[in-house]
Amino acid sequence: MTCRSGIRKLVQCAASFAALLLCAPAIAQDVTITSLNGGLSVTGRVIGYDGTFLQIESPYGPLALDYDRVTCIGDTCPDRDAYTPVVRISGAARMTEVLMPALMDGFARAQGWRSTLVQVDETRLRVELSDGTATVAEFTLHGTTSDEGFADLMAFESDMALSLREVNAAELALAAEAGLGALDAAAQSRIVGLDALVPVVSPSNRVEGLSLTELSRAFRGDLENWEAVGGDDLAVTLHLGPSTDGQVQFLQGVLAGAPSNSITYHASTAQMAEAVARDPAALGLGSVGETGVAAPLALKDACGFVAAPRLTALKAQDYPLTAPLFIYLPEWRLHRVARDFLSYLRTPAAHLIVRRAGFVDQGAVPIPLDAQGQRFVSAIAAAGPEVGLPELQRMVRVLKPLTRQSVSFRFEVGSTRLNAGSRSNLILLAQRIKDGDYSGRSLWLVGFSDGRGDALANRELSSARAEAVKRDLVGLLGALPENVALETEAFGEALPMGCDDTEWGRQMNRRVELWVSE
């Protein structure tokens, strides 16, 4: 059994992760590293070179050695004098096919280079970057699935893993055991943009929206006829994109149960949307950018809240089925070209490319108060003895001079830790403050809570969360610039965005929003 096949089996067999070790590297790829004084010698497989340090997979785990202080014998030893960095990227095909080549082309232009895209085979691309006289770097892209991307990273066959879902606990454990570090740490993960899952139907279907509960019941096979949700007397037919797509795995986390055996899987989301559009009884779920002529459905709940996949709702992650696009990295330092590319992903130029590729970028946009009328109508309708008119009036007085930004901070379920998207938002916000985007302005971190429990306690809890985000933000900055003010406020359960009778609704309600003075 090769090391790579062993890793795949480990990734697929989560129950065995903690008990198994990585197998030995293939002998044909081994190099022998010896210190200049001959006092140290180690044999292993080259897994990376950043221009200064050579990383090898050895019997002692991954090692990083100063290449100028050792000798290297073997076919895969990097050439010190004529080294062209190769950055290997593997994972979700939705990201490798269009998004990453476009971002690499933008990166090359920002550096004054040219990029050339080469189709190596059906699933592999190579992007060559040149300065007009010679190749300065290469990016290789293996378009596969999120699962395979993690497997390639753990087998040391890629330098970055692309995923349409967050790394799971089993993969975190295996990555740590393999010496890759903590993949969910801020330094080892990036979010390059956002996608969203949208339920779609035929344009002839008269149903306009479904609740998350109804959507889950449908894809579990428990909602069998459209008549049950106000539609025609037609048996529901179910459609999804590729069965190995990370979007499908994201859906499985929503279902709270196993998906129906009657789901028809399609080779692509676009093909799924086409099939749904032709079938009046069909219900599909696909990417917000690939609904085609199928009709998207809004998400609603029993309290009357409606969530539509509009740009600002997706950016603020106010839409429940928003899915970040992840890049995961090993613990060791990558070549400078790779680091510069990762930095480029946080620039406005990169955000524009993400939008043009059909995804949602993380650039902040303003959401004026008059565009949030439905939220305030819902707040008034939900007002009662615990949150009365005086508290709502106080909220309006505080927020009226401010403008909400499409930056929200939400927390992992049952935790005070920011979720992955919010951790990325915090880093981006800190960078914008450092860049002077908020010079002379006041930033307000405004906390909200769900409605379970005592209203006063909920307001205190939302205040504590706002203060926690402030501490984390100041920690990233080191010190707040003198010309930027950072304030916190909290209104507890006064501005709900979903029903508290579902976990999704409660998660939407537990948030810290960013508001900015004009």
Phi, psi and omega in degrees: 000130178284164178300319183297314181294327177296319177298316181300318180295323178296318180297324183277341183245078188299327185293341184260000188305308190292338186267349188248150179249161175296143179279172184289146179291156180295134185298325184299339182261000185291147168235160176245123182252129181230135177294156185299330179270001177078006184279344182225134176218134181216144179247138180186185181258134177292125179240359177176155176208121184259014182095343177233309182253137175262127177258131177230151172268116186236172175300344180261009185097182179297134178236143175245122185235139176295114189292335179284349184250011179221164169252151183230128178238123180150160185293335184259013175294129179296146177277116182298323189269336183226057184264125173252113182297137177239119180256117185262126182233134183219147175148211190309123183298329179299333179269326185282331189286322184234310189296307186293316176301322179294319179294323179292324176295317177297320178298315180300315180296324178294334180268356184081021180254177172244150176240142178233125181264126181240127176274108183282311174204196187298330184242000187236135177237156173229130177249115181261127179254128181227155179262013181102339180239331182207160176286126182261339179191160175228140170246128174252138184237122176253106182276109184217235179236170176299317179302312182293327177299315177295320180297317178297320179296317183286339175269009180060030178256002173212161179258344178215142175248131177259133185217142174268010178215165178282147177302140182264173186298321181295318179292324176300317181295315180293320179298317178297319180294328180281354180090016180276350182090200181262102186297337181270004177289153183302324182285346185246010178217148177225154169243119185269344179177190183229147171236174177209144174269133183232126173290136182230151178222175174292146176302340179275354178280127185272359175286133184254344181197157177226151171278161176300325178297316178294320178297316179297315179300320181297311184282350170273349181091009183270341176253105193259341185225138181297337180300332182291343180238027175088012180260194179283165180283079181225138176289129183292129171250138189251140183221140175221169174284205182303138183294338180266001183291141178298337177296323178295320177294323176300317179299320182299332175289340180272330189294331186056041180167174182283143178292154181297147176285350184266008179290135173265122180261141182244161183293337179209162177296323180297318179294324177299314182296322178297317180295320180295318182299332182275346188244111181299342182262001189278148170228122179238172177216122183207184183292144181300333182271000185226041180278344178057225180269000174292153183266121178287146177256143172283157174262131181230169175220178187293342180271000179094002178285138179236129178241119178247148183282059176279160185304310183294324179293322179290315180299320181276359184055036173277347176270125191298331185259034175284134184232117178291153174259114190260147164239126178248143187233154172286170183289329185282164184285132176273170179300154182304324179298318178294319179294320179295322178296317179297323177293321180299328182298343181262010183266158176303325179298319178292322178301320179297319179295321178301316179297316182293336179278000176096010178250181179252125180277172182260010177295135183284139174231151181284147174237097184300156181300323183288351176268003183243026183303319183297323179297317183286327173299317179296322179296317179295318180296329182271355182297147181202201182301324185278324176237097185263185182301320179302321180291322177294322177295320177298318180299317180294320179298320181288317188274338186302320179283356186251166175237127178289140174258154180281048178232117178234158179235120179237170192238153175297149183302128178069024185216158173265003179278134177300143176286175188300315180297322181288326176297321177293318178301321182295318178296317179295320178296316178300320180294320179295322177296316179298325181283356177087013182294338182243023181301132178076013183238163176254132177254131180243124173264112189248119185266144175225161182226174169280179186259010179282136178090191184288137184296319180295318178297322179295322178294321177295322179294317179293328176294319180296322179293319177298319178295324179295319177295321178299315179299316180296321180294313178297325177298321177291323182284333188086308175205145180283131177304146184297332183266016177233127176258141181233114183242161173233151175210162182211144180228013175055234185268018188287340185227070183291152177239359180196168179291139177279359181273003174231152179296323179297318179297317179296322180293323176296325184282330180276100187203163169235123181259155176256123175238146187227141176287153179284000000 
